[in-house]
């Protein structure tokens, strides 16, 4: 469903991707409607069959701001994240496409203007991302993805992104529509998150990365990716690498191969740590309960902390030598 305001051309489409985000969607929408941008904005709502009040909350904003033209995609069927993004990208019609996932939010009213200005003058880039805060909802902790040494921007290659997914989420990205149209269709036949989309975008181009933090990426247990354990994330990433290597016609094979070896080392190290912890617990289980309790009570907290730090340091040195 398209709610058209007028026939003037739009420079920016915003793809709002939602699925059961009623807890967070207002914050996302307020950050979007608070943008200081004078042009018209096409707002494509790609809801993946939410069963909560997400869509109803979005419709409350229909007549809030005359700059926005709403486009609601059919949400009668749950497509999954990959297919939902495929149709969302296709539905966007403006020159530039910014993404906002319903559980994230922007923290600068100038985000759309800054990124569109960057793409206007940097023809070598089909993607402009920006620094961001990661918010761990359970721990109520923020930390910055990259500590900016100076203002300005960096340029990254696909190889850089394979080695370290510094972009890390869709909500910090603005794309050229022409670049999205050049993505291989087979990309959407496998499980594809922001990482491989952005690698493919950078196959023959560079990635612009603004050092100023412009958004917040929220980590919470119900997130598609963040809900996985660290071990499951490592294993899933390792399993998908051969498909991603083929998607990019093996031109980054050496980079994917190096990452594969790194992931295998991390999985092995994590398994060994888990085994050590399990063995320790087994040994403690053999001790009489009163001895275990006495040891816990009599060991000073400072000593516990010191021993823990020493053990972690030893493990880190051991891992770094692998």
Secondary structure by P-SEA (a helix, b strand, c coil): cccccccccccbbbbbbbccccccaaaaaaaaaaccccbbbbbbbbccccccaaaaaaaccccccccbbbbbccccccccaaaaaaaaaaaccccbbbbbcccccccccaaaaaaaaaaaccccccbbbbbbbbbcccccbbbbcccccccccccccaaaaaacccccccccccccaaaaaacccccccccccaaaaaaaaaccbbbbbbccccbbbbbccccccccccaaaaaaaaaaaaaaaaaaacccaaaaaaaaaaaaaaaaaaaaaaaaaaaaaaaaaaaccaaaaaaaaaaccaaaaaaaaaaaaaaaaaaaaac
